[in-house]
Structures are given as C-alpha cells and as structure tokens.
Amino acid sequence: MGAKNEGMYGRIMGSGLSAGGIEERVRALMPLVTEDLQDLIRYPSVAFPGYPPKPVHAAARATAAVLERYGLPGVRLLEIPGGYPAVYGEIPAPAGAPTVLLYAHYDVQPAQYGEGWESDPWTPVVRDGRIFGRGAADNKAGILMAAACLKVFGGRPPVGVKVLIEGEEETKSHLEAFVPARPELFACDVFIVADNGNLVKGEPALAATLRGVVSCTLRVRTLDHPVHSGAFGGAAPDALVALIRILATLHDAGGDVAVKGLASSAALPAEYPEALYRQNAGVLRGVSLTGTGSLGARIWSKPSVTVIGIDAPSLAASSNILIPEAAARVSLRIAPDADPARELAILMDHLRAAAPWNALVTVEPEGASAGFVCGTGGPGFAAAKEALEIAFRRPARIVGAGGSIPLMNVLHATVPGAEFILWGPEDADGSRIHGVNESVDCRELERFIVAQCLLLRRLAGRT
C-alpha cells in the first residue's frame, strides 16, 4: 500500500546529514510514513485471550514488511513460546560505534465502534493533522519512528541498530521469558523505547519513571442462593452490599489510598498543571480531584487503586432479591521502585480484613509487574535530551509516567549496563491511548523521528 510512493523517497542520504538535512528528509518522508501508519492501523491486532489470532499474525507480518522496505535487512519473526511473535532485525555497528535497540509494539487495546468512537477504530481517518484509529499512538506510531529513522539514513545508520517490535505488550507478555533465554539478541548500549510521550503537544518530555501494577480478584459470598429481598432483607447479608463496603475502604474521604503500608517514591521535580490534567483526563466541571499532594506525585510516584470490573446483576437483569455472590477486579498502580509482590500481598490482606458480617471472602492474585526507574545521569540520556530540544526548539522536561511497560525490567536485568530512553509521539492532551478516538498528531510524530535521528548521530559522536 505505502509501497506505491516508495520511488519518491527511495534515494535518501546516509549518516552525513546535518540536523537541518535530517529535518528536510523527515519532512519529505512523512507522506509515506503517515500512509504506512494508516495501513498498520487497519489490522485489529488485539492479542488479548479470546480475540481472533489471525489479525495479530497479519499485523506482525505487515510490520516486518514495513521495516524491511524502510531499510532493515533480514527482518524476521521471533517465535515466542506460548505467545505471539516479535518482529526483529539488526544492522551491525560501524567500527567503534555503539549499538541501540529500538523498541515498540504492534499489539493494541480492544476497540469497538459504537462505544464512543466517532469513526470505525480500524479504519484510519485524518482530521486536523491527526490520524485517528486504534493503535495510532499506542504504539504503531512507534513502529514508524523506528522505520523512518532507518530510511533517513538510507539503511546505513551511524550506530548499530537492533529493532524489537513486541506483539504482547498490552496483555500477558511471553517475551519476558524469551529475553533472558536469548540475551545476545538484545545486547546493546542504549534501549530507545518509543512507547511514551509528551504531556502537551509540542512540549518535549523524557520519562524517568514508570509505575508498576498489581491486580487481584475479590469474591464475596453470603448466601447459598438468591432469596426474596422483602421476605429476608434486613437480617440476611447481601453479598453485593458487602462487596461495596469492602471496596469503600480502599480510599479515605479525600480520595487518598487508605491501604496502610504501601510504598511511595520520591516525587520528581516536574509538575503536571491542574488545568491541563483536568482537560486531559476529561474531569467534568465541578467534580473535585481525589487525593492530596502534588499532581505529579499522585500520578507518577504514589500508589493509586482502581476497581476495574464488577460481577453483579445488571440493571436490565435486576430483581428484588438478595445477591448471594459478587466479585470485583482490583488494580493497584504501585510506586516505580516498589516491590510488586509485597504491594500485592498488602492489598490482598487489606481486602480480606475489611470483610463485614463474617462474609466469606476469597482474594486471588491476577498479576504483578514492577515499575521502572530510568537512570538520567548517563551520556545517552543527556544526548536524548539535547536531541529533543533541537527537534522541538524548546527545553525538554523530565517527567514520570503512570503506566507500565513490564518488559523494561527484564531488559534491564538482561543487559544491566545499557541506558534507557523513554519517549514517543503520544501526547496526553490529545492521543487518548486505551480510550475512544485514539489518535496521533502527525507533526508530533515527525519531530520525534527527527529527534531519534539526531540522537543516533550524537551517540555516534557526531553533532
């Protein structure tokens, strides 16, 4: 699809490009980049259990084809035991040059037209300079960041390059077990992770921390069968009411997490302006924010707990009965440097202890993933900050991120000496990742491609 424009951009200069030359080449390349990004969005590559596997495999093959056309020779699919393939390729480093690994993922969150989407999430639409569609920002734009960077250098980058595009970042990742079994594939000096973004479009940011996440399922039983609420209500305990009372203990009256003993990390100096946060989060007029302390601390370095699902009768199925059993899934975002096993145990103990009326409660763990703390004192991080400031023509901020990328700790343990750069074309004020009407700003993507090219030159010792 995008191949029809290939001839127009086929002749790209090598690594001798100046910063201005890189900007020109990226600008000329953007029509092809946006076309290929739209092509990738058309694959509903949801890797969650229960979704069709065929589109996921098709997206992996399409990703490999894009990377090969843009200058990555010998691209192959890594068969990941138990999971979906990862897309992988490499270009050896010139003599004396370092090696970088460019990471993104091709799997996406579920989406369905009619849930608030203004257009079909699998049919990309361009409006006001943004490409709308599931995966546009998270994270198929990251794939095009890697591909375009190679194209700018004509397939001959000034450093060694490895490209890793995961197929299970949004769900249980089988790649986490594969990485330590094949460490030679991932050996590098710098990991460049294009699965993040700016708080505000046009204002560059590097992420220094990621929160982790743990979750569990809480089940409450009080009766062995449903009974008439008039005949038995007032003495027989209702399981749904018991569940609600337990869940209500997770926060205090001000909205701070009330689970005692959970860890917090030191707050970053950067702040998240409240007006911007309200706009980005879609907080309704007149509704108060929850919790205390700086906004940056609340969303980047302190724990937060959410009830992400409840099993109980729907309104349509409701009747005048006492509910014998109810359940909820509880998700806890943990501090970047917290021990996930410890935090999950504290949460589960809290839920058990909060049960009223001697209700029968079971709590089962569902998952635990550590956060990540990115070193900011190395030469790679400094070079990335400088590259961002050149590409965006304004100072770059060091921020945190409330989300998680579980693979980061595995890569760090496997390649302990490597630096990490966390950035990307998602903008918090418009991209709506995981939500309806997800999109990526084409100009934002262009500037990050420029920054990534500049970073490779700087890592090779060229300015």
Phi, psi and omega per residue, in radians:
M1 nan -1.109 3.059
G2 -1.161 -0.279 -3.076
A3 -1.113 -0.373 -3.081
K4 -1.179 -0.370 3.079
N5 -1.666 0.092 -2.997
E6 -1.028 -0.736 -3.077
G7 -1.070 -0.576 -3.101
M8 -1.088 -0.574 -3.038
Y9 -2.045 0.255 -3.029
G10 -1.196 -0.559 -3.081
R11 -1.637 1.716 -3.114
I12 -2.055 2.368 -3.138
M13 -1.176 2.801 -3.101
G14 -1.490 -2.697 -2.948
S15 -1.319 0.041 3.094
G16 -1.420 0.063 -3.126
L17 -1.071 2.450 2.989
S18 -1.413 3.038 3.091
A19 -1.047 -0.760 3.106
G20 -1.132 -0.661 3.098
G21 -1.135 -0.651 3.092
I22 -1.103 -0.782 3.129
E23 -1.046 -0.727 3.133
E24 -1.120 -0.774 -3.115
R25 -1.140 -0.721 3.128
V26 -1.133 -0.751 3.141
R27 -1.056 -0.724 3.128
A28 -1.183 -0.485 -3.090
L29 -1.441 -0.316 -2.976
M30 -1.049 -0.633 3.069
P31 -1.008 -0.709 3.096
L32 -1.187 -0.734 3.136
V33 -1.051 -0.834 -3.103
T34 -1.181 -0.579 3.097
E35 -1.154 -0.785 -3.127
D36 -1.221 -0.583 3.065
L37 -1.099 -0.761 3.100
Q38 -1.079 -0.655 3.096
D39 -1.070 -0.751 -3.120
L40 -1.181 -0.577 3.135
I41 -1.093 -0.495 -3.088
R42 -1.170 -0.219 3.093
Y43 -1.577 2.032 3.097
P44 -1.353 1.278 -2.982
S45 -1.492 1.084 3.106
V46 -1.528 1.998 -3.055
A47 -1.612 0.111 3.129
F48 -1.125 2.575 3.034
P49 -0.979 2.449 3.116
G50 1.643 -0.194 3.089
Y51 -1.675 2.691 -3.079
P52 -1.055 2.286 3.141
P53 -1.349 -0.420 -3.046
K54 -1.009 -0.811 3.131
P55 -1.130 -0.507 3.128
V56 -1.184 -0.831 3.101
H57 -1.099 -0.675 3.111
A58 -1.105 -0.683 3.111
A59 -1.139 -0.651 3.095
A60 -1.082 -0.788 3.136
R61 -1.145 -0.702 3.126
A62 -1.139 -0.677 3.090
T63 -1.086 -0.787 3.116
A64 -1.056 -0.717 -3.134
A65 -1.121 -0.733 3.106
V66 -1.068 -0.839 -3.111
L67 -1.069 -0.704 -3.136
E68 -1.171 -0.724 3.133
R69 -1.151 -0.490 -3.119
Y70 -1.531 -0.036 3.014
G71 2.124 0.268 3.096
L72 -1.838 1.806 -3.067
P73 -1.328 2.677 3.034
G74 1.108 0.552 3.112
V75 -1.098 2.416 3.126
R76 -2.459 2.803 3.056
L77 -1.629 2.159 3.046
L78 -1.470 2.062 3.102
E79 -1.323 2.012 -3.079
I80 -1.728 2.007 -3.097
P81 -0.928 2.193 3.097
G82 1.456 -0.102 -3.033
G83 -2.421 -2.936 3.131
Y84 -1.488 2.687 -3.078
P85 -1.186 2.673 2.935
A86 -1.764 2.630 3.098
V87 -1.711 2.298 -2.992
Y88 -2.498 2.503 3.014
G89 -2.843 2.866 -3.124
E90 -2.644 2.656 3.027
I91 -2.172 2.083 -3.087
P92 -1.036 2.641 -3.123
A93 -1.306 2.462 2.933
P94 -1.040 2.782 -3.091
A95 -0.936 2.204 3.080
G96 1.411 -0.053 -3.099
A97 -1.627 2.643 3.092
P98 -1.325 3.037 3.094
T99 -2.099 2.376 3.063
V100 -2.000 2.666 3.014
L101 -2.037 2.116 3.133
L102 -1.652 2.116 -3.074
Y103 -2.000 2.422 2.935
A104 -2.695 -3.092 3.072
H105 -2.450 2.571 -3.105
Y106 -1.757 -0.201 3.084
D107 -1.408 2.742 -3.016
V108 -2.391 2.971 3.036
Q109 -1.313 2.719 3.045
P110 -1.095 2.743 3.075
A111 -2.783 2.566 -3.130
Q112 -2.533 2.229 3.101
Y113 -1.082 2.400 -3.088
G114 1.819 -0.129 3.107
E115 -1.695 0.345 -3.102
G116 2.037 -0.162 3.077
W117 -1.179 2.389 3.094
E118 -1.418 -0.259 3.084
S119 -2.618 2.929 3.137
D120 -1.009 2.136 -3.087
P121 -1.105 -0.319 -3.117
W122 -1.785 0.108 3.054
T123 -2.094 1.735 -3.019
P124 -1.076 2.501 3.124
V125 -2.298 2.395 3.096
V126 -1.822 2.128 3.104
R127 -2.430 2.245 3.046
D128 0.915 0.729 3.075
G129 1.376 0.143 3.132
R130 -2.076 2.529 3.035
I131 -1.735 2.112 -3.124
F132 -1.770 2.422 3.101
G133 2.720 2.685 3.140
R134 -1.147 2.252 -3.116
G135 1.565 -0.065 -3.120
A136 -0.962 -0.810 3.119
A137 -1.711 -0.702 -3.010
D138 -2.045 1.488 0.227
N139 -2.592 0.538 -3.111
K140 -1.244 -0.411 2.984
A141 -1.092 -0.581 3.086
G142 -1.112 -0.594 3.083
I143 -1.102 -0.787 -3.141
L144 -1.210 -0.488 3.017
M145 -1.034 -0.804 3.134
A146 -1.151 -0.820 -3.083
A147 -1.094 -0.840 -3.089
A148 -1.108 -0.620 3.120
C149 -1.060 -0.732 3.099
L150 -1.159 -0.696 -3.128
K151 -1.098 -0.706 3.137
V152 -1.021 -0.640 -3.129
F153 -1.616 0.215 3.101
G154 1.062 0.520 -3.123
G155 1.310 0.148 3.137
R156 -2.231 1.200 -3.117
P157 -1.157 2.761 -3.103
P158 -1.305 -0.121 3.091
V159 -2.252 2.913 2.973
G160 -1.217 2.492 -3.105
V161 -2.291 2.277 2.923
K162 -2.041 2.455 3.133
V163 -2.095 2.225 3.115
L164 -2.225 2.017 3.096
I165 -2.019 1.932 -3.052
E166 -1.390 2.683 3.105
G167 -1.946 0.109 -3.087
E168 -2.512 0.612 -3.137
E169 -1.214 -0.575 -3.062
E170 -1.460 -0.111 -3.117
T171 -2.374 -2.886 3.127
K172 -1.104 2.093 -3.025
S173 -1.614 2.038 3.030
H174 -1.415 -0.198 3.090
L175 -1.150 -0.458 -3.124
E176 -1.066 -0.567 3.089
A177 -1.447 -0.450 -3.094
F178 -1.295 -0.675 -3.029
V179 -0.996 -0.922 -3.124
P180 -1.179 -0.322 3.100
A181 -1.373 -0.377 -3.140
R182 -2.294 1.053 -3.013
P183 -1.082 -0.469 -3.096
E184 -1.113 -0.478 3.139
L185 -1.208 -0.427 -2.979
F186 -1.959 0.019 3.129
A187 -1.097 2.255 -3.126
C188 -2.857 3.070 3.075
D189 -1.704 -0.531 -3.108
V190 -2.487 2.264 2.943
F191 -1.633 2.219 3.081
I192 -1.973 1.918 -2.991
V193 -1.850 1.906 -3.073
A194 -1.657 0.933 -3.110
D195 -2.301 0.890 -3.114
N196 -2.690 -2.797 3.130
G197 3.055 -2.981 -3.077
N198 -1.625 2.649 3.020
L199 -1.187 -0.665 -3.110
V200 -2.263 2.344 3.088
K201 -0.957 2.261 3.110
G202 1.547 -0.092 3.118
E203 -1.997 1.783 -2.943
P204 -1.185 2.550 -3.130
A205 -2.553 2.556 2.972
L206 -2.013 2.387 3.127
A207 -1.562 2.296 3.127
A208 -1.791 -0.356 -3.113
T209 -2.493 2.671 2.997
L210 -2.259 2.344 3.022
R211 -1.294 2.686 3.020
G212 -1.628 -3.126 -3.124
V213 -2.587 2.406 3.018
V214 -2.278 2.730 -3.138
S215 -2.630 2.781 3.128
C216 -2.669 2.827 3.081
T217 -1.954 2.211 -3.131
L218 -1.844 2.204 3.091
R219 -2.115 2.347 -3.122
V220 -2.160 2.263 3.094
R221 -2.232 2.384 3.129
T222 -2.286 -0.427 -3.094
L223 -2.322 2.758 3.117
D224 -1.586 -0.066 3.058
H225 -2.907 2.792 3.101
P226 -1.153 2.518 3.113
V227 -2.357 2.808 -3.100
H228 -1.085 2.215 -3.070
S229 -1.251 -0.408 3.083
G230 -1.373 -0.721 -3.092
A231 -1.284 -0.538 -3.022
F232 -2.144 -0.201 -3.122
G233 -1.177 2.406 -3.123
G234 2.042 -0.348 3.094
A235 -2.349 -0.732 3.119
A236 -1.305 2.266 -3.080
P237 -1.338 2.405 3.120
D238 -1.611 2.240 -3.074
A239 -1.150 -0.616 -3.140
L240 -1.200 -0.693 3.071
V241 -1.116 -0.722 3.090
A242 -1.058 -0.757 3.109
L243 -1.062 -0.763 3.138
I244 -1.072 -0.717 3.137
R245 -1.129 -0.669 3.108
I246 -1.141 -0.837 -3.100
L247 -1.117 -0.533 3.138
A248 -1.174 -0.313 3.134
T249 -1.420 -0.091 -3.088
L250 -1.270 -0.404 -3.129
H251 -2.278 2.644 3.017
D252 -1.504 -3.073 -3.041
A253 -1.103 -0.470 3.134
G254 -1.541 -0.072 3.123
G255 1.671 -0.004 3.039
D256 -1.257 2.595 3.086
V257 -1.103 2.248 -3.061
A258 -1.826 0.249 3.098
V259 -1.456 1.951 -3.041
K260 -1.245 2.416 3.018
G261 1.724 -0.125 3.127
L262 -1.218 2.589 -3.075
A263 -1.500 2.667 2.963
S264 -2.232 2.671 3.083
S265 -1.775 2.895 3.059
A266 -1.122 2.416 -3.116
A267 -1.271 2.516 3.045
L268 -1.325 2.688 3.139
P269 -1.198 -0.439 -3.141
A270 -1.182 2.628 3.142
E271 -2.162 2.720 3.096
Y272 -1.874 1.900 -3.106
P273 -1.004 2.354 -3.030
E274 -1.091 -0.723 -3.124
A275 -1.088 -0.700 3.110
L276 -1.165 -0.738 3.128
Y277 -1.069 -0.794 3.132
R278 -1.046 -0.743 3.135
Q279 -1.121 -0.843 -3.084
N280 -1.148 -0.645 -3.116
A281 -1.446 -0.222 -3.114
G282 1.253 0.551 3.131
V283 -1.197 2.237 -3.070
L284 -1.198 2.598 3.136
R285 -0.977 2.286 3.115
G286 1.568 -0.231 3.129
V287 -1.458 2.302 -3.118
S288 -1.406 2.630 2.976
L289 -1.321 2.748 -3.123
T290 -1.781 2.708 3.060
G291 1.488 3.073 -3.133
T292 -2.285 2.932 -3.093
G293 1.585 3.107 -3.116
S294 -1.119 2.645 3.108
L295 -1.094 -0.688 3.111
G296 -1.004 -0.771 3.124
A297 -1.138 -0.713 -3.085
R298 -1.113 -0.601 -3.052
I299 -1.857 -0.169 -3.115
W300 -2.029 -0.531 -2.986
S301 -2.242 -0.175 3.097
K302 -1.860 2.763 3.096
P303 -1.257 2.652 2.996
S304 -2.454 2.511 -3.058
V305 -2.172 2.453 -3.060
T306 -2.415 2.474 2.984
V307 -1.616 1.919 -2.990
I308 -1.722 -0.064 3.084
G309 -2.983 2.561 3.102
I310 -2.367 2.336 2.969
D311 -1.728 1.938 3.139
A312 -2.819 2.850 3.129
P313 -1.022 2.446 3.063
S314 -1.335 2.905 3.069
L315 -1.026 -0.704 -3.111
A316 -1.143 -0.516 -3.093
A317 -1.751 0.134 -3.049
S318 -1.259 2.621 3.064
S319 -2.666 2.992 -3.060
N320 -1.422 1.277 3.115
I321 -2.330 2.803 2.911
L322 -1.515 2.350 -3.064
I323 -1.431 2.188 -3.119
P324 -1.406 -0.481 -3.072
E325 -2.601 2.443 3.079
A326 -2.543 2.727 -3.077
A327 -2.525 2.747 3.105
A328 -2.548 2.592 2.989
R329 -1.770 2.186 -3.101
V330 -1.975 2.245 -3.138
S331 -2.042 2.320 -3.109
L332 -2.144 2.040 2.981
R333 -1.419 2.240 -3.038
I334 -1.933 2.799 -3.129
A335 -1.026 2.618 -3.053
P336 -0.954 -0.591 -3.095
D337 -1.869 0.281 -3.132
A338 -1.400 2.686 3.080
D339 -1.437 1.987 -3.052
P340 -1.095 -0.622 3.135
A341 -1.117 -0.738 3.133
R342 -1.143 -0.800 -3.103
E343 -1.123 -0.683 3.122
L344 -1.148 -0.712 3.120
A345 -1.096 -0.702 3.121
I346 -1.111 -0.768 3.134
L347 -1.080 -0.811 -3.100
M348 -1.135 -0.708 3.100
D349 -1.094 -0.706 3.120
H350 -1.056 -0.798 -3.109
L351 -1.110 -0.718 3.129
R352 -1.117 -0.774 -3.058
A353 -1.211 -0.360 -3.071
A354 -1.501 -0.010 -3.067
A355 -1.135 2.228 3.098
P356 -1.540 2.785 2.932
W357 1.040 0.455 -3.097
N358 0.980 0.523 3.070
A359 -1.029 2.558 3.126
L360 -1.401 2.057 -3.040
V361 -2.135 2.327 2.959
T362 -2.152 2.460 3.110
V363 -2.257 2.125 -3.101
E364 -2.051 2.320 3.096
P365 -1.188 2.518 3.119
E366 -1.989 -0.537 -3.121
G367 3.125 2.731 3.126
A368 -2.623 2.194 -3.137
S369 -2.375 2.264 -3.115
A370 -1.263 2.715 2.974
G371 -1.335 -2.910 -3.091
F372 -2.604 2.396 3.063
V373 -2.039 2.057 -3.067
C374 -1.615 2.179 3.068
G375 -1.099 2.362 -3.087
T376 -1.981 0.094 -3.043
G377 -1.758 0.045 -3.075
G378 -1.549 2.904 -3.131
P379 -1.159 -0.533 3.110
G380 -1.144 -0.750 3.124
F381 -1.128 -0.743 3.121
A382 -1.086 -0.715 3.136
A383 -1.154 -0.653 3.116
A384 -1.132 -0.728 3.126
K385 -1.098 -0.751 3.112
E386 -1.117 -0.732 -3.139
A387 -1.096 -0.721 3.099
L388 -1.074 -0.749 -3.075
E389 -1.186 -0.553 3.066
I390 -1.242 -0.794 -3.082
A391 -1.157 -0.651 -3.086
F392 -1.706 -0.220 3.142
R393 1.039 0.694 3.035
R394 -2.843 2.802 -3.099
P395 -1.070 2.557 3.103
A396 -1.715 2.490 3.123
R397 -1.757 2.650 3.023
I398 -1.780 2.050 -3.036
V399 -2.218 3.053 2.980
G400 -1.800 3.073 3.058
A401 -2.396 2.350 -3.100
G402 -1.387 -0.351 -3.126
G403 -1.430 -3.110 -3.055
S404 -2.263 2.580 2.962
I405 -2.274 1.608 -2.978
P406 -0.979 -0.527 -3.056
L407 -1.180 -0.361 -3.028
M408 -1.024 -0.755 -3.132
N409 -1.182 -0.590 3.090
V410 -1.152 -0.775 3.106
L411 -1.105 -0.708 3.135
H412 -1.113 -0.723 3.124
A413 -1.194 -0.570 -3.111
T414 -1.378 -0.623 3.138
V415 -2.202 1.273 -2.944
P416 -1.134 -0.361 -3.101
G417 -1.558 -0.064 -3.058
A418 -1.436 2.611 3.003
E419 -1.528 2.827 3.100
F420 -2.181 2.349 3.011
I421 -2.053 2.102 -3.130
L422 -1.996 1.917 3.134
W423 -2.719 -3.057 3.098
G424 2.738 3.001 -2.993
P425 -1.493 0.144 3.053
E426 -1.274 2.325 3.021
D427 -2.063 2.272 -3.013
A428 -1.126 -0.409 -3.090
D429 -1.555 0.085 3.140
G430 -2.664 -0.429 -2.973
S431 -1.286 -0.551 3.092
R432 0.915 0.829 -3.138
I433 -1.080 2.502 -3.082
H434 1.239 -0.141 -3.082
G435 -1.889 -2.953 3.117
V436 -1.402 2.665 3.113
N437 1.020 0.709 3.046
E438 -1.018 2.505 -3.139
S439 -2.734 2.888 3.016
V440 -2.271 2.447 3.094
D441 -1.440 2.169 -3.050
C442 -1.107 -0.634 3.115
R443 -1.186 -0.643 3.097
E444 -1.113 -0.765 3.096
L445 -1.061 -0.749 3.134
E446 -1.038 -0.800 -3.103
R447 -1.172 -0.587 3.098
F448 -1.265 -0.564 3.031
I449 -1.101 -0.768 3.083
V450 -1.024 -0.836 -3.127
A451 -1.041 -0.715 -3.120
Q452 -1.170 -0.680 3.073
C453 -1.120 -0.769 3.101
L454 -1.074 -0.670 3.128
L455 -1.097 -0.758 3.131
L456 -1.060 -0.708 3.095
R457 -1.101 -0.731 -3.120
R458 -1.191 -0.652 3.094
L459 -1.150 -0.474 3.088
A460 -1.454 0.007 3.121
G461 1.528 0.293 3.125
R462 -1.947 2.540 3.139
T463 -1.962 nan nan
